[in-house]
Amino acid sequence: MIVRGAAPYDYQQLCIVIAEIDQYHREALPHFFRRNPGEARPLQWLWAIRRLGGACGSHQVTSNEQRAMSY
């Protein structure tokens, strides 16, 4: 496994990982979490979160050199 900064080409894989995390939250707290239509998170949302972190902000992913595995 490799830990690296996320790149735009990771977006589709990140959506899969985030959707799995969201599903876990919906199952654990169904009265609080609901399914949103569309992608798990819009690309703009992911990069806005990164910008909020300032100079230290980044999305880190673990990768098996073929796809993003965790976020």
N, C-alpha and C positions, 0 to 999 in steps of 0.2 A: 504494500500500500504506500502511496505517496500522498503527503499533505501539501496542498498548493493553493494559491489564490484562485478563486473562481474566475472564469472567463466567459464572455458572451456565448461561446459555443457550448457551454455547459448547461444552458438554460433549460432545454427539454428534459435532460436528466434530473436537474434540480427540481423541476416541477413534479416529477415522479417521486422523488425523495420527500418533498414537502407535502405532497398529497398523502403519503403514507403516515407522516407525522400528524397531519390534520385528522386522518381517520382514527388514529390512536386517541387523540383528544376528544373527538366526537363520541367514541365509544366509552371513554372514561367519564365524560361530563356532558351527556347529551342535552341537558337543560341549558347549557351555556354555549356549546359549539354547534354550528350548523354548516352544512355543505354550501359552498358558493358555486354558482355556475361558472363554467369556463376553466381556464388554467388555474393551477393552485395559487399562483401569484403572478400578476403582470410583470413583464420584464422591467418596466419603469419602477415598480415598487421595490424590486430587488436592488436596483442601482441607487434608488433614493435612500434606502437604509444604509447602503455603503457610504454615501455622501454624508449622512448624519454622523458617522463615526469620525469625520474629519481626516486628518493625515494618517491616523491609525486605523481608520475603518477599512474593513475588507471582508469578503465572504471567503471562508476557507472550506475546501472540499477535500475529501479523501478520494483517491482515484486508483483504479487498478490499471492505469494506462490506457484503458479502453472507454471508461465512462466514469462519471461522478458517482460515488457510492454513498456518501453522507455529507451532511451540511452542518 
